[in-house]
Amino acid sequence: MQGKGLITIVAIVLGLICLNELLPTWYASKIERQATAVAGDNPEKYQKEITRLSKDTLDLVFTKLYYTKAKDKEMKLGLDLKGGINVLLEINQRDLVNDLTNYSTNPVLIEALNKTDEVQKNSTKSYIDNFFDQFEAINRAKGTNLKLADPELFGNTNLSEIKYNTTDDQVKSIIKRRIDLSVGTAFEVIRTRIDKMGAVQPNVQRVPGTARISVEMPGMKDIDKVKKMLQTSAKLQFWEVQQVPEIAPYFQTLTTMVGIKGDSMGVAKNINFMSLLNLDKLRSNGVASVKLSDTAAVNKILNSKVGQSLRPANIKYTQFMWGYKPEATDTESLVLYAIRGNINQKAPVDGAVETASIGYDELSRVVVDMQMDSKGAKEWKTLTEKNVGKPVAVTLDGRVYTAPNVVNAIPNGRTQISGNFSQEEAKELVDVLGAGKLPAGAKVVQATVVGPSLGQESINAGVISFAIAFLIIIVYIIFYYGGAGVYAVIAMIINLFYIFGIMDSGDFTLTLPGIAGIVLTMAMAVDTNVIIYERTKEELFAGKSILEAYKDGFKHALSAIVDGHLTTLLTAGVLFLFGTGPIKGFALTLGIGILMTFFTSVLLSRVMIFTRLNKGKHLSVWTPPTKNLFRNTWIDFIGKRKYAYIISGILTVICVVSIAMNGFKYGIDFTGGRNYVVRFDKAVNAEDIEQNLVKVFKTEDGKNSSVEAKTFGNDRQLKISTDYLIEDESLKADQTVEQKLYEGLKASLPAKTTLNDFKSADKEHAGIISSEKVGPTVADDIKTHGMLAVAAALAGIFIYILFRFRKWQFSLGAVVALFHDAVIILGAYSLLHKFMPFNMEINQDFVAAILTVLGYSINDTVIIFDRIREYLREKKALTLAGLFDDSISSTLGRTFNTSFTTILVILAIFIFGGDNLRGFMFAMLIGIGFGTYSSIFIASAIAYDFLKKGKEEEVHGKTTSSKEVLASK
């Protein structure tokens, strides 16, 4: 055959590349298994054993393997397989705009920024584009005629490239470029911090077109430390401090006002504000010493509209900040400081740290020594000269680390931060300052945390489901196709080897949905072989020799295979383009798998088969039980299409009514919120747990937040969802929610479970084994992208079918069938989400399932349409109805085999693949079933009805009428 040599060379070269890439993963795993066998569960002993084994070298002639080198090159596993944390950080673009305008207080600018903050919550446009839109609208409405290059806006010393005559369009371009550079700087700072944390195989990426940075750190356990390290902007500032005599009159006024308007300030009227401040206990340069339990009430009072309106002129711009941590002399209280602010809240000394190191003061306490740059040294000298004998506060990200009195002016830019540090805390601060400051604040808008025990369980579930699915396919395809089935299995094994090798060589991350994508790829490989072998069987039944039958089988099957692969690739491309995180992993493995399936099942399989046949050897394409299956099957599908319309119509109406009345259970991907999977040491009642949590998760105004507890996998695990404090994207909010969750579940946990045990559970302890947080803005983006993905997939499929089959009737039939499938799946989720014992949320995984089903269903449809197109050329004597019936009937063997094996594979994943995949696979299960049905009874029927429109057809069935219908139309 032509190209045999080239295909063989490509296969060998690709195999060697994959082998070279996969060997480090095998070797690292081998060393770790040996260490575990010796050390058991003892981590110290395990590390010693790893160190000892790391000295060994495996010489394979063409390469040498060392453990440390192999570990660096091993295949990356996602969080769901290894445990760890994935966060999506968003750089505060308002801070960037303020910095570029030199903290201008222009009222039009301030109003535009405030309006942009509101609009951004429900917008998929970038922050800066929304800002420019709002600025133009407000500028026009107020008739101020401000130009962006105005000195009060961007025409300041911070942006020397902007002149008085620079046009608005030019300014916009400059600002976008500067913001992009700032986000790039933030990316480098974040990456440097992660390197200092010693993370293994971290994955840090910018999200194109946004100010977001995705960070994945497999294996990390101290989640709070990670979040703190990533969110800390390292914005080190130095301020003047106001003391009690200046602030006391304001506090007295607030005390009186709380008794009158406490309700509108968010606290009870009987609270004595002055007593909360504990001024008699104050031993520092702060203005209050507040018990930790009272800090929330003090914040509400100070930040309330009433509290803000009562401020006298001398503290109009004062910022009240808390100390970094409790004082050593009073571990139950935090000191409140009054920081002298100004109209633009710009610190007298901002940033300017050149170096930072750990040191010790005269009492041997741990401190952080810093050296400022030249600009900072001058500003520091000015500030200390002005405040000799007075306190100056050193703040980091809005927290006061120290506020000592200035003894003398400091001319050399050296200073020291003391804050009752432990050695570890000081090191963390030095690492943060050493990595550089972020150009603006950062907030976690999405986070996923998976405990290591759950990661191992996911690996086990993935391997089991993978093995069972693979075994099912091997047994079935050899049973059905005999010798040819053996070659199909060999091609699939090579296919799997290539997929894993390419994943490893491309440094791609393997996730649990990715494993599902590989398993589905195997089903697609079966489909490819089924198409080839079914055509080969037809040629053999037509009386051709075995060699000729295989030649024509491959030849006639190629068109349908190409169409099917391209439509599935289109689906994978849409998923990759619009999906995030695990969905991208699923799309990536599916895309790689489809390409490798074509190479192995079409090209390489052809080489292997014809090498055997050209030697004169026989190769069966059936077994005795399967030889005549579907051979003489013929059904009048077109004649029965009206029954299908009625059935589909009834099902569609039921689904639409259910969607309208019952709605859906939306996941936090679409609504925003937090999910926690909590494991207990005994069976628990989800309804009782939910009622307890409702009491705990109350908003500040006393209203209940949304809380749901549902059994997850077994009666010792719950999935708990809440939107409590979801608008607050700070680390403190995350900790508050975890604290309240712990309080609400404490009665159901083992007696000695601490908060730290609860937050980082493992197979030995009850507690949180995984968590997920999605902010409202990200949820809106995911929802929008999900809808766009479905719309893009349908449009792309319509255009592709139109291009391939040259008749809009085929495109219409295909898209209507896909729409039918989507409505049925949505209806099933609407009807059943309250009753099923597994997750049936509408989330981005569900969107991925819908799109995968659409890709599979269109693949089915294309096979039938391809046969109709062929018969339109060859069987001109048939009526159109007879032609359609012949086409569908002749492809029944392929349709049954592909659907049956795919459903078996999906069932294997559904049963053995773990709780996280069950909802995804259930949608696939419904979709494959109805996708097969709709390809035959909906897509073909609609194409037929619109093709025959205006033509009379009285004859149905397998007949050769003198009427030639639409053969050339």
Buried (B, 14 or more C-beta within 10 A) or exposed (E): BEEBEEBBEBBEEBBEBBBBBBBBBBBBBBBBEBBBEBBEEEEEEBEBBBEEBBEEEBEEEEEEBBBEBBBEBBBBBBBBBBBBBBBBBBBBBBBBBBBBBBBBEBEBBEBBBEBBBEBBEEBBEBBBEBBBBBBBEBBEEEEEEBBBBBBBBBBBEEBEEBEEEBEBEBBBEBBBEBBBEBBEBBBEBBBBBBEBBEBBBBBBEBBEEBBBBBBBBBBBBEBBEBBBBBBBBBBBBBBBBBBBEBBBEBBEBBBEBBEEBBEEBBBEEEBEBBEBBBBEBBEBBBBBBBBEEBBBBBBBBBEBEBBEEBBEEEBEBBBBBBBBBBBEEBEEBBBBBBBBBBEEBEBBBBBBBEEBEBBEEEEEBBBBBBBBBEEBBBBBBEBBEEBEEBBBBBBBBEBBBBBBEBEEBBEEBEBBBBBBBEEEBBBBBBBBBBBBBBBBBBBBBBBBBBBBBBBBBBBEBBBBBBEBBBEBBBEBBBEBBBBBBBBBBBBBEBBBBBBBBBBBBEEBBBBBBBBBBBBBBBBBBBBBBBBBBBBBBBBBEEEBEBEBBBBBBBEBBBBBBBBBBBBBBBBBBBBBEBBBBBBBBBBBBBBBBBBBBBBBBBBBBBBBBBEBBEEEEEBBBBBEEBBEBBBEEBBBBBEBBEEBBEEBEEBBEBBBEBBEEBEBBBBBBBBBBBBBBBBBEEEBEBEEBBEBBBEBBBEEEEEEBEBBBBBBBEBBBBBBBBBBBBEBBBBEBBBBBBBBBBBBBBEBBBEEBEBEBBBBBBEEBBBBBBBBBBBBBBBBBBBBBBEBBBEBBBEBBBEBBBEBBEBEBBBBBBBBBBBBBBBBBBBBBBBBBEEBEBBBBBBBBBBBBBBBBBBBBBBBBBBBBBBBBBBBEEBBBBBBBBBBBBBBBBBBBBBBBBBBBBBBBBBBBBEBBBBBBBBBBBBBBBBBBBBBBBBBBBBBBBBBBBBBEEEEBEBBBBEEBEBBBBBEE
